Amino acid sequence: MATQPKTPGAPAHTASELHRIAQLAEQSSLAQAHQWFLQERAWINEQHLQLCRIAAPTFFEQRRAEWFRAQMEALGWRASLDRAGNVLASYGEVNEPLPRFMISAHLDTVFAPSRPEEIYFGPGGRLFGPGTADNGAGLAALLALARVLSEIPALHPLARSLLLVATVGEEGEGNLGGMRYLCRPSGPVAESAGIIVLDGPSTRHIATQALASRRFEISFTGPGGHSWNDYGTPNPVHALASLIFNFREAAAALLAKEMDNEHHGAFNFGIIEGGVSVNSIPSEARTKLDLRSDDAATLERLANLLTSHVESSLERENRLARGAQLTAKIREVGSRPAGKLQENSLLLRTVQAVDSYLRIRSTIGCASTDANVPLSLGFPAISIGAGGQGGGAHTRQEWYLPEGRELGLRRILLIAAALFHQSQYGACL
């Protein structure tokens, strides 16, 4: 998950919608569920610990997916893995109508623990280790929802309206592969009335706009040689260094101008590789670059800027060289589409009405999550946090604090209950 700075949004819900949420929250089944979240803290924390101890770096989520499927089945849900590797869980009989609403969280992590003990609860109740917040928080929330919905009989109709999904390929070069598979024409998203993506812990942000991104691998290749005997042979590392320095200056200037138009963007060289020894001229050097923007035109300008600077860095290194020449290649390794939820969407109004009732001060903003795909296709989708606190996402120093988790879980359940109730009247999301 990655987010852009959030901007406050005027509440889209009406006073009558807030009143209906208050009435719904007072129903005995939802009040019982709230108490369940408080009483079962230890169980939820234990599930969180166990799932995070199962390494699931992008493209290698299968072991965690199998564990998650087994947990869902043990809680009384029908669970299976689709061809992409996603875990899909539904409640009720096979011949019942398809669930109308989807709640998802991604399985994969940027970093994986080298051993299970690297994930642990420390002093003060913090859970330490890669993936504990992003997205252990979302996965633990799915398990808590699955259990409370199955254990309270009055909530079984609501359970039958939901499809709980743990997706693969959300991070990095996974390129949202799991959600893309779900959004194919014959996939479950096409039959869904709304998608709620749980990503990270924070309840303060509501992502209604998909932050677009493009990822590139840039490589320079040459003959290589001895650092003394072949001095003058063009050096791929030198060309790469020139590219990074000059692109950084130009991209920063471009983004500063875009700020005047209230457009935001970012760039990041996340990987640099090249060379085998200090006294050898490398034969190859490569880097991977992440470009992001909330504006499609800005993103295109950044991509064009990259192309021009690769060409100029190549020309500069070859001009200074003797004899052999370098070649350069740009390969796009991923892209995340843009999209935006309609401002008058019932899905957004419901989330904001629930937040008003629970006194959660949330703001509307832009993020890069699994919700990008359905939003780009016009499906109603939103991304929210699962509750609690966290920090250090996408680092090995990541942590999660369960304090406040119950509020996040209550929020998710109340949103789902409100959507289910409203769907009975054919309301448009």
C-alpha positions in Angstrom: 0.0 0.0 0.0 1.1 3.6 -0.7 -0.8 6.8 -0.1 -0.7 10.4 -1.2 -1.3 13.3 1.2 -5.0 13.3 2.2 -7.3 16.3 1.9 -10.4 16.7 4.0 -13.6 16.1 2.2 -17.1 17.5 3.1 -19.3 14.6 4.4 -21.3 13.2 1.6 -23.9 11.6 3.9 -27.1 13.1 5.0 -28.6 13.5 8.5 -31.2 10.8 7.7 -28.4 8.4 6.7 -26.6 9.1 9.9 -29.8 8.4 11.8 -30.2 5.1 10.0 -26.6 4.1 10.9 -27.3 4.9 14.6 -30.4 2.8 14.6 -28.6 -0.1 12.9 -25.7 0.1 15.4 -28.1 -0.3 18.3 -29.4 -3.7 17.0 -28.6 -6.4 19.5 -26.6 -8.5 17.0 -24.2 -5.7 16.2 -23.9 -4.7 19.8 -23.0 -8.3 20.6 -20.4 -8.3 17.8 -18.8 -5.2 19.3 -18.5 -7.0 22.7 -17.1 -10.0 20.8 -14.3 -7.9 19.3 -13.3 -6.7 22.8 -13.5 -10.1 24.4 -11.5 -11.9 21.7 -8.6 -9.6 21.5 -6.1 -12.4 22.5 -7.5 -14.7 19.7 -7.3 -12.0 17.1 -3.7 -11.1 18.1 -2.7 -14.7 18.0 -4.1 -15.1 14.4 -2.3 -11.9 13.5 1.0 -13.3 14.8 0.6 -16.7 13.2 -0.2 -15.4 9.7 2.6 -12.9 9.7 5.1 -15.7 10.6 4.3 -17.4 7.3 6.5 -15.7 4.8 4.6 -14.4 1.8 6.7 -12.2 -0.4 5.1 -11.2 -3.7 4.9 -14.2 -6.1 5.4 -16.6 -3.2 2.1 -16.3 -1.2 1.0 -19.9 -1.6 1.9 -21.2 1.9 0.1 -18.3 3.6 -2.8 -18.6 1.2 -3.2 -22.3 2.1 -3.1 -21.5 5.8 -5.6 -18.7 5.3 -8.0 -21.0 3.4 -7.8 -23.6 6.2 -8.5 -21.0 8.8 -11.6 -19.8 6.9 -12.9 -23.4 6.6 -12.4 -24.0 10.3 -14.5 -21.0 11.0 -17.4 -22.4 8.9 -16.8 -20.7 5.6 -16.5 -22.3 2.2 -13.0 -21.4 1.0 -11.0 -22.1 -2.1 -8.0 -20.8 -4.1 -8.6 -19.5 -7.6 -6.2 -19.9 -10.5 -4.4 -16.7 -9.5 -3.8 -17.9 -6.0 -6.4 -15.7 -4.3 -8.4 -17.1 -1.3 -12.2 -16.7 -1.8 -14.5 -17.4 1.2 -18.3 -17.4 1.2 -20.9 -18.4 3.8 -23.9 -20.6 3.2 -24.9 -23.2 0.8 -23.4 -23.7 -2.7 -26.6 -23.1 -4.5 -27.3 -19.8 -2.8 -27.1 -16.5 -4.8 -23.7 -15.0 -5.2 -22.6 -12.6 -2.4 -23.2 -8.9 -3.3 -20.3 -7.3 -1.5 -16.6 -8.1 -1.4 -14.2 -7.3 1.4 -10.5 -8.0 0.6 -7.0 -7.8 2.0 -3.8 -8.7 0.3 -1.6 -11.6 1.3 1.8 -10.5 0.1 4.5 -8.4 1.7 7.4 -6.4 0.4 9.8 -8.1 2.8 9.5 -11.5 4.3 10.8 -12.7 7.7 13.9 -14.8 7.4 12.6 -17.0 10.3 9.3 -17.1 12.1 10.8 -15.7 15.3 11.5 -12.4 13.5 7.8 -11.7 14.0 7.1 -11.2 17.7 5.2 -9.2 20.3 7.4 -6.8 22.2 7.1 -4.7 25.3 4.0 -2.5 25.2 2.1 -5.0 23.1 3.6 -4.0 19.7 3.9 -6.7 17.0 7.2 -6.3 15.3 8.3 -7.6 11.9 7.8 -7.1 8.1 4.2 -7.1 7.0 2.7 -6.8 10.4 0.8 -3.6 9.6 0.8 -3.9 5.7 -1.1 -6.1 5.5 -1.2 -8.3 8.5 -3.8 -5.8 9.9 -6.1 -6.4 7.0 -5.8 -10.1 7.0 -6.4 -10.4 10.7 -9.5 -8.3 10.3 -10.9 -10.7 7.7 -10.4 -13.6 10.1 -12.1 -11.7 12.9 -15.0 -10.8 10.7 -15.3 -14.4 9.5 -15.5 -15.7 13.0 -17.9 -13.2 14.5 -20.2 -13.5 11.5 -20.3 -17.3 11.9 -20.7 -17.3 15.7 -23.7 -14.9 16.0 -26.7 -16.5 14.2 -28.5 -13.2 13.7 -25.6 -12.1 11.5 -25.7 -15.1 9.2 -27.8 -13.3 6.5 -25.2 -10.6 6.5 -22.4 -13.2 6.2 -24.2 -14.7 3.2 -24.1 -11.3 1.4 -20.3 -11.1 1.7 -17.4 -12.5 -0.2 -14.2 -12.4 1.8 -11.0 -12.4 -0.3 -7.3 -12.6 0.4 -5.5 -11.5 -2.7 -2.0 -12.1 -4.2 0.3 -9.8 -6.1 -0.6 -6.5 -4.5 2.9 -5.2 -3.7 5.6 -4.1 -6.1 5.9 -6.0 -9.3 2.9 -8.2 -8.4 1.2 -5.4 -10.3 -2.1 -6.0 -8.6 -2.3 -9.4 -10.3 -4.7 -11.0 -7.9 -7.2 -8.2 -8.1 -6.9 -8.0 -11.9 -7.9 -11.7 -12.0 -10.9 -11.0 -9.8 -11.9 -8.1 -12.1 -11.9 -10.1 -15.3 -15.4 -10.1 -17.1 -16.3 -13.5 -15.6 -14.8 -12.8 -12.2 -16.7 -12.1 -8.9 -16.1 -8.3 -9.0 -18.4 -8.1 -12.1 -21.2 -9.5 -9.9 -20.4 -7.4 -6.9 -22.3 -4.3 -5.7 -19.3 -2.9 -4.0 -15.7 -3.6 -2.9 -14.1 -2.7 0.4 -10.3 -3.1 0.4 -8.6 -3.4 3.8 -5.0 -2.1 3.6 -3.0 -1.2 6.6 -4.3 -0.1 10.0 -5.2 3.6 9.8 -8.9 4.5 10.1 -8.2 8.1 9.3 -7.9 7.7 5.5 -10.6 6.8 3.0 -9.0 6.2 -0.4 -11.6 6.9 -3.1 -9.1 7.8 -5.9 -6.6 5.4 -7.3 -3.0 6.6 -7.4 -1.7 5.7 -10.8 1.9 4.4 -11.2 4.3 3.1 -13.8 7.4 1.0 -13.1 10.4 0.7 -15.4 13.6 -1.2 -15.5 16.4 0.7 -17.3 19.6 -1.1 -18.3 22.9 0.0 -19.9 25.0 -2.7 -21.6 28.6 -2.6 -23.0 31.7 -4.8 -23.5 33.2 -4.3 -20.0 36.9 -4.6 -19.4 39.9 -4.0 -17.2 39.8 -0.7 -15.2 43.4 0.2 -16.4 44.1 -1.7 -19.6 40.6 -0.9 -21.1 40.3 2.6 -19.7 38.1 4.6 -22.1 35.7 1.8 -22.6 32.2 3.2 -21.9 31.0 2.3 -18.4 27.3 1.3 -17.8 27.5 2.4 -14.2 28.7 5.9 -15.1 25.8 6.2 -17.6 23.4 5.0 -14.9 24.7 7.4 -12.4 24.3 10.3 -14.9 20.8 9.2 -15.6 19.8 9.1 -11.9 21.3 12.5 -11.1 19.9 14.3 -14.1 16.5 12.7 -14.1 16.2 13.5 -10.4 16.8 17.2 -11.0 14.5 17.4 -14.0 11.7 15.4 -12.4 11.8 17.4 -9.2 11.4 20.6 -11.2 8.5 19.2 -13.2 6.7 18.1 -10.0 7.2 21.5 -8.4 5.4 23.1 -11.4 2.6 20.5 -11.2 2.0 21.4 -7.6 0.7 24.8 -8.9 -2.0 22.8 -10.7 -2.8 20.8 -7.5 -1.3 17.7 -9.0 1.0 15.5 -7.0 3.6 13.0 -8.1 6.6 11.1 -6.9 9.6 9.1 -8.3 11.8 6.6 -6.7 14.9 4.7 -7.9 14.4 1.6 -5.7 17.0 -0.9 -7.1 20.5 -0.3 -8.5 22.6 -3.2 -9.8 25.9 -3.5 -11.7 29.5 -4.5 -11.6 31.4 -7.5 -10.2 34.7 -6.0 -8.9 36.3 -2.7 -8.1 38.9 -3.1 -10.8 36.6 -4.1 -13.6 34.6 -2.0 -16.0 31.0 -3.4 -15.7 29.4 -4.9 -18.8 25.9 -4.0 -17.5 24.1 -1.8 -15.0 20.4 -1.5 -14.3 18.0 0.3 -12.1 14.3 0.1 -11.3 12.2 3.3 -11.2 8.7 3.9 -9.7 6.7 6.8 -11.1 3.4 7.9 -9.4 0.9 10.7 -9.9 -2.7 11.4 -9.2 -2.9 13.0 -12.7 -2.5 10.9 -15.9 -0.9 13.7 -17.9 1.7 14.3 -15.2 2.6 10.6 -15.1 3.0 10.6 -18.9 5.3 13.6 -18.7 7.4 11.8 -16.1 7.6 8.8 -18.4 8.6 10.9 -21.4 11.2 12.7 -19.2 12.7 9.3 -18.4 13.1 8.4 -22.1 14.8 11.6 -23.0 17.3 11.3 -20.1 18.1 7.7 -20.9 19.0 8.8 -24.4 21.0 11.8 -23.2 22.9 9.7 -20.6 23.7 7.1 -23.3 24.9 9.7 -25.8 27.1 11.5 -23.2 28.9 8.3 -22.1 29.4 7.1 -25.7 30.7 10.5 -26.7 33.4 10.3 -24.0 34.3 6.7 -24.8 36.9 5.2 -27.1 35.9 2.4 -29.5 33.0 0.3 -28.4 29.6 1.8 -27.5 27.0 1.3 -24.9 23.4 0.3 -25.6 20.3 1.2 -23.4 17.0 -0.5 -22.9 13.8 0.7 -21.1 11.4 -2.0 -20.1 8.1 -1.3 -18.4 7.6 -3.8 -15.6 4.3 -2.7 -14.2 1.6 -0.2 -14.1 -1.3 0.6 -11.8 -4.4 2.2 -13.4 -6.1 5.4 -12.2 -9.7 5.7 -11.3 -12.0 7.6 -8.9 -15.2 6.7 -7.0 -18.1 9.0 -7.7 -18.5 11.7 -5.0 -22.2 10.9 -4.5 -21.6 7.2 -4.2 -23.6 5.4 -1.6 -20.5 3.4 -0.7 -18.7 6.6 0.3 -21.8 8.1 2.0 -22.1 5.0 4.0 -18.5 4.9 5.1 -18.6 8.6 6.1 -21.9 8.2 7.9 -20.4 5.3 9.9 -17.4 7.4 10.7 -19.6 10.2 11.9 -21.5 7.8 14.2 -18.2 6.3 15.6 -16.6 9.8 15.8 -13.7 8.8 13.5 -12.2 11.9 11.9 -11.4 10.5 8.4 -10.4 12.3 5.3 -10.8 11.4 1.6 -7.7 10.9 -0.5 -5.7 9.1 -3.0 -3.8 5.8 -2.6 -2.3 2.9 -4.5 -4.0 -0.3 -3.4 -6.0 -3.2 -4.8 -8.9 -0.8 -5.2 -7.1 0.8 -8.2 -8.3 -2.0 -10.5 -12.0 -2.0 -9.8 -12.0 1.8 -9.7 -10.4 2.0 -13.1 -13.1 -0.2 -14.5 -15.9 1.8 -13.0 -16.8 -0.6 -10.2 -17.6 1.0 -6.8 -14.6 0.4 -4.6 -12.9 2.0 -1.6 -9.8 1.4 0.5 -9.8 1.8 4.3 -7.6 0.7 7.2 -8.4 -2.2 9.5 -7.8 -0.5 12.8 -5.0 -0.2 15.3 -1.7 1.7 14.7 1.3 0.9 12.6 4.6 2.3 11.2 7.6 1.4 9.2 5.7 0.0 6.2 7.8 -1.5 3.5 10.8 -1.8 5.8 12.1 -4.5 8.0 11.4 -2.3 11.0 7.7 -2.5 10.5 5.4 -2.6 13.6 1.7 -2.9 14.5 0.0 -1.9 17.8 -3.4 -3.5 18.3 -4.6 -0.6 20.5 -7.8 0.7 18.8 -8.2 -2.4 16.6 -11.8 -3.0 17.9 -12.9 0.4 16.6 -11.7 -0.5 13.1 -13.4 -3.9 13.2 -16.6 -2.4 14.4 -16.4 0.2 11.6 -16.0 -2.5 8.9 -18.8 -4.6 10.2 -21.2 -1.6 10.5 -20.3 -0.5 7.0 -21.0 -4.0 5.7 -24.3 -4.2 7.6 -25.4 -0.8 6.4 -24.7 -1.7 2.7 -26.5 -5.0 3.2 -29.5 -3.2 4.6 -29.5 -0.6 1.9 -29.2 -3.2 -0.9 -32.5 -4.7 0.1 -34.1 -1.5 -1.3 -32.1 -1.6 -4.6 -30.0 1.5 -3.8 -27.2 2.4 -6.2 -23.7 2.3 -4.9 
